[in-house]
């Protein structure tokens, strides 16, 4: 069984072997293969969007994905949320001594496959190796570069009556990861929703020019994302409990663990705020895409003097949906 | 989930609510003892829909909240010892001691591990013979059986590096202490559902018999709580004081005899220290003499920390139900879930955390 050792990070022969046999082999494209200190890309026509994200998930392989797929989807989705078409990615690896090379290959191949699916080139990279005990197998950072098609995220455009749309069921990623957490060997069949949203977003933006905001509700879940938007836009939101889609298996796990799906992480969902008149049109287009097949309206922007997010329960009572405050959860992204 | 969905039928809940509203005539104070009930009540929002004649008081049933600060300080002191691994339930990590928390000590290099069961702590002890593994045994009758099991296991397998720092508490005497406290006026109890699965109905009998206070053992669904309220109102109206079990899908009259047996094998009744209240007679469990070597205080020669009350913090009175969080000058101002001053704000099931998380549109 071959493993990563400190020599793989020394810059010597083993480093080159790793780069050529694993990284170049999987990611190869004309820009990366310039093999220079910096890659030079052709001129880009339009405003450029840049984002970066680091991934430290445990476990590194899970139902529905792995840290590699996640590291590509996460960054591409962040670009898509601003209305950018993703073009390029850079990748930084921090490997822990002892990581099996077979596992690294699986992760790298999964990254290459996901990048290909998103039509994005990986154009620069870096690898460092840390001593055993100084990391947790593998950490990945990805930086994404995209070109703006139509800039989204204008909180100032939000109006009372705008609809809040979610692209599908909540909490799949967080619950999938938690069920594999050490000491919690739940036999649940929830796959992580880890996936690319750029295709879906493209279709949505082609359909409506009244999409106020796009966000992917990752860490902290939908509740935290909506609170961020509410505080930035100084608007209040009302969610309707019975409309919020959650899988039965996720509901059951949440019951057992005392969690609320509204606060659980998603990795392939988007929440949109759309003008009332365009909401139905947007939903119809979303439903045609596999990433948006369960899209539904879950709430709206309402007048309220305290700028907050509220939930109308099925019983007809109203309660505040606050931001997530520190909870003991495993690393999930 | 199928049964849960049936119980969550909105027409069923609305119908039950209507019955409670019609039944309520005079002012009553009902205490829900258990933190999980407090959370369920807030989550459903039924407080908003109940008539003003029904006052719900949140009781002392959150294990984290009732654990004294001195206990946390002792645990923190232990976590600094190089020969010790502290194992704990996750929600103890953020509880503030007088100067630090276990979470902070872990970040500073303290050897603290979160476990889901004390049996995991025994496993860690087996795997790390060079360390003394200490489990922070807190909670009520619900956690006591697995703690007892871990002690029996370690005893049988002759694992000498496992011990517990115990602050386990028991419910019936605690409820008695609340009833005899003249400053608190409780007309009826919603008994803790989880604790009742272990102890059964019997131990609550004295409430009705000696103090004319009706009690209902209830589950945690909205409809369970409404049914309990209806039964309590009905008993109060008719002057019929009984313990009723509406959680018979899980709670039997005798309770879980196997769990009781193992608790009795390992523990005996003792006094216990409560946060903000002090020592309350007969409300705790301590290791029997046979298992004294598993008492971390003796085994590791610990000098237990002293209680240093926080000025102005009214957690003690909130735990007793004398005050509610809105009476506290710190609530939602300097004391928030991110920066808790008192323990009631730390645990998910703490009364202050519940008030904070689910504060309605009016507060």
Interface residues (C-beta under 8 A of the other chain):
Chain A: X183 X184 X248 X251 X252 X255 X258 X304 X306 X308 X310 X313 X314 X315 X316 X317 X318 X319 X320 X322 X325 X326 X327 X328
Chain B: X1 X4 X8 X10 X13 X14 X17 X36 X42 X43 X44 X45 X46 X48 X49 X90 X91 X93 X94 X114 X115 X116 X117 X120 X222 X336 X337 X338 X348 X356 X357 X358 X359 X360 X361
